C-alpha cells in the first residue's frame, strides 16, 4: 500500500502543482498536467481506470467460477488479485475521489454523482474479493502512509451505501450554474445522460442489496425494487466500449495471444453445449459466439478445471479475436440489463414466482440479443427446449443462477454468487472442485489472499487471512 500511495503522491503533484524545470523535463505524457486537470478531462480517465479495475478482477480470477482454467491459480495456489488491487488504489480510487472533491467544491453535482457511482462499484468489487480493505484511511498521501483496513462489514453497511445514496442525491441536484459544467463532457459511457446514470445507480444498488440478502433476507425486496428502477433494455448497460486503437484488454491477453495462458473450462463449455446437468439437450446459441472451436471434432471440448494448458490434447476451444468478449472492440461490462433481470428473478423467487419466471426469460433474451444471437434462435432456445422453457411452477433457483452464470461470462460477479450459495451443488449443478487442489483438505477458495505487495510495505494489515477464510458477507 505504501508503494501505491507513493504513486498517488506523484500523481497528485502532477495534478496539483509543479516542481519547476525538473518535472517539465521528466513529464509523463500519459498523465494529466496541472493545467489540464479539470472535471471534463479527469472523467474519461476515471471511467477507463474503472474498466481496468473490473477487468483486473476477472483477468485471472475468472478461474475461480470456472469460466477459464489452465493455470496454477485454478489449482487454488496462493493468489492476491494484484491486477485488481493496483489499478483501484493507484488509479481509479484517487481519480474518482479527486473528481468528487473538485465537483462538490464548485457545485458540479452531475460530475460527483457519476464519480460516486463508479467508486461504489469499484469498492464493492474490492470488498467482495478481499473482505477487509483500506478505504477511510486510504488515499491520504503522506498524511497516512500505512492505512489500516476497514472491516468488510463497515465497507458494506457504511461506505458503499453512503456512496450509492450520495450518487442518487447528487444526480438529482440542480445542474451547476457554470455553463461549462452544466453538461457533463467527455463521458465515454453515457455521453452525459444523467437519466441513464441514475438507472445505473439503481442497478448497482440492486446488486448491493442482493449481496446483503445473505445477511438480511429482507434486503431481497429492496433488491427487487431497485432492479425495477434500473435498466429497461440493453441500451442502458453500464459498460465501456473499446476501439481498434485502444483495444479491449481481453483482446491482447487472450483474444490475440499466440500462446493461450488459459482456456474455457469444461464446466462452462458443457453447460453451453447442453451436456451439463440442468440444461441437458439444450445447445446454447451463444456457444460459438463466446468461443472458437478448432480442428475436425465438431464437439466443443473444454479444459478440465485444475488441469494446465497443454495437459489435454483433446481440448479444442479458445478465446480468439472473433470471440465476442475478446474482440478488440468489445466492451468491458460493468453491470447489464440482463444481470438486473436475473437479480429480479432471484429476489422474487419466493414471493412472486410468475414475475420471477418472466424476469428469468427476459434475462436470457437480453443476454443473447446483446451478443448477436438471431431472434429466431433465441425463440427456439427459450421455447423448444424443456430444460430451459420451464414454467413458473417448475422454475428453480438453479435455473436462475446458472443462466445468470452463462449471461455474465468472464465477469467476476459470478464468483460472488457462488460464494453466496457456498458452491451449493443443488444450485450450481455439476460444479466440482478442480481435479488438482493444492489447498490442504480440498476446500473451495473463499477470498483473495492479501495483495502480494502489501506485506512488508504496510504495517497495518489484518491478521489470519487465508484463501479459505469465509468472508463476513457469506457467513
C-alpha positions in Angstrom: 0.0 0.0 0.0 2.9 2.4 0.7 4.2 1.9 -2.8 0.7 2.6 -4.2 0.4 5.7 -2.0 3.7 7.0 -3.3 2.4 6.6 -6.8 -0.6 8.5 -5.9 1.5 11.3 -4.3 3.4 11.6 -7.6 0.0 11.8 -9.4 -1.1 14.4 -7.0 2.0 16.5 -7.6 1.4 16.3 -11.3 -2.2 17.3 -10.9 -1.9 20.0 -8.3 1.4 21.7 -8.7 4.7 21.8 -10.5 8.3 21.4 -9.3 9.9 23.6 -11.9 12.1 22.5 -14.7 12.8 19.1 -13.3 9.2 18.0 -13.7 9.0 19.8 -17.0 11.8 17.7 -18.4 10.6 14.4 -16.9 6.9 14.9 -17.6 4.9 11.8 -18.3 2.7 12.3 -21.4 0.2 9.8 -20.2 -0.6 11.9 -17.1 -2.9 14.9 -17.0 -0.9 18.1 -16.5 -1.8 20.6 -13.8 -3.3 23.0 -16.4 -5.3 20.1 -18.0 -6.7 18.7 -14.7 -10.4 19.6 -14.9 -13.6 17.7 -14.3 -14.1 17.0 -18.1 -10.5 15.8 -18.5 -10.5 13.6 -15.4 -13.8 11.8 -16.1 -12.7 9.7 -19.1 -9.6 8.6 -17.2 -11.7 7.6 -14.3 -14.0 5.6 -16.5 -11.1 3.8 -18.1 -9.5 3.1 -14.7 -12.8 1.6 -13.6 -12.8 -0.7 -16.6 -9.2 -1.7 -15.9 -10.1 -2.4 -12.3 -13.0 -4.7 -13.2 -11.0 -6.4 -15.9 -8.2 -6.9 -13.5 -10.5 -8.6 -11.0 -11.5 -11.1 -13.7 -8.2 -11.4 -15.6 -7.1 -14.4 -13.5 -9.9 -14.5 -11.1 -12.2 -15.9 -13.8 -10.7 -19.3 -13.0 -12.5 -19.4 -9.6 -16.0 -19.5 -11.1 -14.6 -21.9 -13.8 -15.1 -19.7 -16.8 -11.5 -20.3 -17.6 -8.8 -22.6 -16.4 -5.3 -23.7 -17.2 -3.0 -22.0 -14.7 -1.8 -22.9 -11.2 -4.3 -20.3 -9.8 -7.0 -22.7 -11.0 -5.5 -25.3 -8.7 -6.0 -22.9 -5.8 -2.4 -21.9 -5.4 -1.9 -18.6 -3.5 -3.2 -15.5 -5.4 -3.5 -11.9 -4.2 -5.5 -10.3 -7.0 -2.9 -7.6 -7.6 -4.5 -7.0 -11.0 -7.5 -5.6 -9.1 -5.6 -4.0 -6.2 -3.1 -2.0 -8.3 -5.5 -0.3 -10.7 -8.0 0.5 -8.0 -5.6 2.1 -5.4 -3.2 3.6 -7.9 -5.6 5.0 -10.5 -9.4 4.6 -10.0 -9.8 5.5 -6.4 -7.6 8.7 -6.4 -9.0 9.9 -9.6 -12.6 9.3 -8.7 -12.1 10.9 -5.2 -10.4 13.9 -6.9 -13.5 14.3 -9.2 -15.8 14.2 -6.1 -13.8 16.8 -4.2 -13.5 19.1 -7.1 -17.1 18.8 -8.2 -18.5 19.4 -4.7 -16.3 22.5 -4.3 -17.9 24.1 -7.4 -21.4 22.6 -7.1 -21.0 20.3 -10.1 -23.1 17.5 -8.6 -23.6 16.0 -12.0 -19.9 15.0 -12.0 -19.7 14.0 -8.4 -22.8 11.8 -8.8 -21.1 9.9 -11.7 -17.9 9.6 -9.7 -19.7 8.3 -6.6 -21.5 5.7 -8.7 -18.2 4.3 -10.1 -16.4 4.5 -6.8 -19.2 2.5 -5.1 -19.0 -0.2 -7.9 -15.2 -0.4 -7.6 -15.2 -0.5 -3.8 -17.9 -3.2 -3.7 -15.8 -5.3 -6.1 -12.8 -4.9 -3.8 -14.8 -5.8 -0.7 -16.3 -8.9 -2.3 -12.8 -10.2 -3.1 -10.6 -9.1 -0.3 -13.2 -8.6 2.5 -11.4 -6.0 4.7 -9.7 -3.3 2.6 -8.3 0.2 3.1 -10.8 3.0 2.5 -11.4 5.5 5.3 -7.7 5.9 5.9 -6.5 5.4 2.3 -5.8 8.0 -0.4 -4.3 10.5 2.2 -0.8 10.8 0.7 1.9 11.5 3.2 -0.7 12.1 6.0 -1.0 8.3 6.3 1.4 6.0 4.5 0.2 2.9 6.4 -3.6 2.9 6.2 -5.4 0.3 8.3 -8.1 -1.8 6.7 -11.8 -1.1 7.1 -13.8 -4.2 8.1 -15.9 -5.6 5.3 -19.0 -5.1 7.4 -18.2 -1.3 7.6 -17.4 -1.1 3.9 -20.8 -2.6 3.1 -23.0 -1.1 5.7 -21.4 2.4 5.9 -19.2 3.4 3.0 -20.6 1.7 -0.1 -24.1 2.5 0.9 -23.1 6.2 1.6 -21.6 6.4 -1.9 -24.7 4.9 -3.5 -27.1 7.2 -1.5 -24.8 10.2 -2.3 -24.8 9.3 -6.0 -28.6 9.3 -6.2 -28.8 12.6 -4.2 -26.1 14.3 -6.4 -27.6 13.2 -9.7 -31.0 14.7 -8.6 -29.4 18.1 -7.7 -30.0 21.1 -9.9 -27.4 21.5 -12.7 -24.5 23.8 -11.9 -24.8 27.4 -12.8 -21.5 27.4 -14.8 -22.2 26.9 -18.5 -19.1 24.9 -18.9 -20.2 22.4 -16.2 -24.0 22.1 -16.8 -23.4 19.4 -19.4 -21.1 16.5 -18.5 -18.3 16.5 -21.0 -16.2 13.5 -22.2 -18.4 10.9 -20.7 -17.3 7.8 -22.6 -20.2 5.7 -21.2 -23.5 7.6 -21.4 -22.5 10.8 -23.1 -23.5 12.9 -20.1 -27.1 11.4 -19.9 -27.9 11.7 -16.2 -31.1 9.7 -16.6 -29.0 6.7 -17.6 -26.5 7.3 -14.8 -29.4 7.3 -12.4 -30.6 4.0 -13.7 -27.1 2.7 -13.3 -27.1 3.6 -9.6 -30.3 1.7 -9.1 -28.7 -1.3 -11.0 -25.7 -1.3 -8.7 -27.9 -0.9 -5.7 -29.9 -3.9 -6.8 -26.6 -5.9 -6.9 -25.7 -4.5 -3.5 -28.9 -5.4 -1.8 -28.9 -8.9 -3.3 -25.4 -9.4 -1.8 -26.7 -8.2 1.6 -29.7 -10.6 1.5 -27.3 -13.3 2.8 -27.1 -11.3 6.0 -30.6 -9.9 5.9 -33.3 -11.7 3.8 -35.4 -8.6 3.9 -32.9 -7.0 1.5 -34.3 -9.2 -1.3 -37.4 -7.0 -1.5 -35.2 -3.9 -1.8 -33.1 -5.6 -4.4 -36.2 -6.2 -6.5 -37.4 -2.6 -6.1 -34.0 -1.3 -7.2 -33.9 -3.6 -10.2 -37.3 -2.3 -11.4 -36.0 1.2 -11.2 -32.9 0.4 -13.2 -32.3 -0.6 -16.8 -35.1 -1.2 -19.2 -33.1 -2.6 -22.1 -29.6 -3.5 -23.3 -29.2 0.1 -24.4 -28.9 1.1 -20.7 -26.0 -1.2 -19.9 -23.2 0.3 -17.9 -20.1 -0.6 -19.9 -17.1 0.9 -21.6 -16.7 0.4 -25.3 -13.2 -0.1 -26.8 -11.8 0.7 -30.2 -9.2 -0.8 -32.5 -6.6 1.9 -31.5 -7.5 1.3 -27.8 -8.5 -2.3 -27.7 -10.3 -4.2 -25.0 -7.6 -5.7 -22.6 -9.1 -9.2 -23.1 -8.0 -8.9 -26.7 -4.3 -8.7 -26.1 -4.4 -11.1 -23.1 -6.4 -14.0 -24.6 -8.0 -13.0 -27.9 -4.9 -12.1 -29.9 -2.4 -14.2 -27.8 -0.4 -16.8 -29.7 0.1 -19.0 -26.6 -3.1 -19.0 -24.6 -2.4 -18.8 -20.8 -6.0 -20.1 -20.1 -8.8 -21.8 -22.0 -12.6 -22.1 -21.4 -13.3 -24.7 -18.8 -15.2 -27.9 -19.4 -17.8 -26.7 -16.9 -18.9 -23.7 -18.9 -18.4 -25.5 -22.2 -20.6 -28.4 -21.1 -23.3 -26.1 -19.9 -23.4 -24.2 -23.2 -23.3 -27.5 -25.1 -26.3 -28.9 -23.4 -24.2 -31.7 -21.8 -24.1 -30.2 -18.3 -26.7 -31.1 -15.8 -29.6 -28.8 -15.7 -29.8 -27.8 -19.4 -29.4 -31.3 -20.9 -30.0 -31.3 -24.6 -30.3 -27.5 -25.0 -27.4 -26.4 -27.2 -26.9 -22.7 -26.4 -26.6 -20.5 -29.5 -24.1 -18.3 -27.5 -21.5 -21.1 -27.6 -19.9 -20.3 -31.0 -20.1 -16.6 -30.2 -18.4 -16.9 -26.8 -15.5 -19.1 -28.0 -13.9 -20.6 -31.1 -13.7 -24.3 -31.9 -10.7 -25.6 -33.9 -9.9 -29.0 -35.5 -12.2 -31.6 -37.0 -14.0 -32.6 -33.9 -17.4 -30.9 -34.0 -18.0 -31.4 -30.3 -16.8 -28.4 -28.2 -14.3 -29.8 -25.6 -13.2 -27.5 -22.7 -10.2 -27.9 -20.3 -10.9 -29.7 -17.0 -10.7 -27.3 -14.1 -7.4 -28.0 -12.3 -5.5 -29.1 -15.4 -2.9 -26.9 -17.0 -3.0 -25.6 -20.6 -1.5 -28.4 -22.8 -2.4 -31.2 -20.4 -5.4 -32.4 -22.5 -4.8 -32.6 -26.3 -8.5 -33.1 -27.0 -9.3 -29.6 -25.8 -10.4 -27.6 -28.9 -11.8 -24.3 -27.7 -10.1 -20.9 -27.2 -11.0 -17.3 -26.9 -9.9 -15.6 -30.1 -10.0 -12.1 -31.9 -13.5 -13.1 -33.1 -14.9 -14.3 -29.8 -17.4 -11.7 -28.6 -15.7 -10.8 -25.3 -12.1 -10.8 -26.6 -12.6 -8.8 -29.8 -10.5 -5.6 -29.9 -13.8 -3.5 -30.0 -15.6 -5.5 -27.2 -16.9 -3.6 -24.2 -15.9 -4.2 -20.6 -19.2 -4.8 -18.9 -19.8 -3.2 -15.5 -23.4 -4.2 -15.0 -26.1 -5.0 -17.5 -29.8 -5.2 -18.1 -29.5 -9.0 -18.3 -28.0 -9.1 -14.8 -30.7 -6.9 -13.3 -33.3 -9.3 -14.7 -31.6 -12.3 -13.0 -31.4 -10.2 -9.8 -35.1 -9.6 -10.1 -35.8 -13.3 -10.7 -33.8 -14.4 -7.7 -35.2 -11.7 -5.4 -38.8 -12.6 -6.3 -38.4 -16.3 -6.5 -40.1 -17.0 -3.1 -42.7 -14.2 -3.3 -43.8 -13.8 -6.9 -43.0 -16.8 -9.0 -44.8 -15.6 -12.1 -42.7 -12.4 -12.2 -39.6 -14.3 -11.3 -40.2 -16.5 -14.3 -40.8 -13.6 -16.6 -37.6 -11.9 -15.4 -35.7 -15.2 -15.9 -36.8 -15.3 -19.6 -36.0 -11.6 -20.1 -32.5 -12.1 -18.7 -31.8 -14.9 -21.2 -33.3 -13.0 -24.1 -31.3 -9.8 -23.2 -28.0 -11.7 -22.9 -28.5 -13.5 -26.2 -29.6 -10.3 -28.1 -26.6 -8.4 -26.7 -24.1 -10.8 -28.3 -25.9 -11.0 -31.6 -28.0 -14.2 -31.4 -30.7 -14.1 -34.1 -34.2 -13.6 -32.8 -35.4 -16.9 -34.2 -32.6 -18.8 -32.4 -33.5 -17.0 -29.2 -37.0 -18.1 -29.5 -36.0 -21.7 -30.3 -33.8 -21.9 -27.2 -36.4 -20.3 -24.9 -39.4 -22.2 -26.2 -38.4 -25.5 -27.7 -36.1 -26.9 -25.0 -38.0 -28.3 -22.0 -34.9 -27.8 -19.8 -35.0 -24.1 -20.5 -38.6 -23.3 -21.3 -39.9 -24.5 -17.9 -42.9 -22.7 -16.2 -43.4 -20.6 -13.1 -44.1 -23.8 -11.2 -41.0 -25.7 -12.4 -38.5 -22.8 -12.3 -35.7 -23.4 -9.7 -33.0 -21.2 -8.2 -30.6 -23.4 -10.1 -32.1 -22.3 -13.4 -31.9 -18.6 -12.5 -28.3 -18.8 -11.2 -27.0 -21.0 -14.0 -28.5 -18.8 -16.7 -27.1 -15.8 -14.9 -23.7 -17.6 -14.9 -23.9 -18.0 -18.7 -25.0 -14.4 -19.3 -22.2 -13.0 -17.1 -19.4 -14.9 -18.9 -16.0 -13.7 -17.8 -17.4 -11.3 -15.1 -16.2 -11.8 -11.6 -19.6 -11.1 -10.1 -20.5 -14.8 -10.7 -17.9 -15.8 -8.1 -19.7 -13.7 -5.5 -22.9 -15.5 -6.4 -21.2 -18.9 -6.0 -19.9 -17.9 -2.6 -23.3 -16.5 -1.5 -24.6 -20.0 -2.0 -21.3 -21.6 -0.8 -21.0 -23.5 -4.1 -24.2 -25.4 -3.4 -24.3 -28.4 -5.8 -28.1 -28.1 -5.9 -27.7 -24.6 -7.3 -24.5 -24.9 -9.4 -25.4 -28.3 -10.7 -22.4 -30.3 -12.0 -19.8 -27.9 -10.4 -16.8 -29.8 -9.0 -13.6 -28.7 -7.3 -10.5 -28.7 -9.5 -9.0 -32.1 -10.1 -5.8 -30.8 -8.5 -6.5 -28.7 -5.4 -3.3 -27.5 -3.6 -5.2 -26.3 -0.6 -5.0 -28.7 2.3 -8.3 -30.5 2.9 -9.6 -29.9 -0.6 -11.8 -26.8 0.2 -13.2 -24.2 -2.0 -11.5 -20.8 -2.3 -13.4 -18.2 -0.3 -11.5 -15.0 -0.9 -8.2 -13.4 -2.1 -5.0 -13.6 -0.2 -3.6 -10.2 0.9 -2.4 -8.4 -2.2 1.1 -9.6 -2.9 2.9 -6.3 -2.3 1.1 -5.4 1.0 3.2 -7.5 3.5 6.4 -5.6 4.1 5.2 -2.2 2.9 2.1 -1.7 5.1 2.4 -2.0 8.8 -1.3 -2.1 9.5 -2.5 -5.3 8.0 -5.4 -7.7 9.0 -4.3 -11.0 10.6 -5.3 -14.5 9.9 -6.1 -14.0 6.2 -6.2 -17.2 4.2 -7.9 -18.1 1.0 -10.2 -20.5 2.9 -11.5 -17.8 5.3 -15.2 -17.2 4.7 -15.9 -13.5 4.3 -18.3 -11.7 6.6 -20.8 -11.3 3.7 -21.1 -15.0 3.1 -21.2 -16.2 6.7 
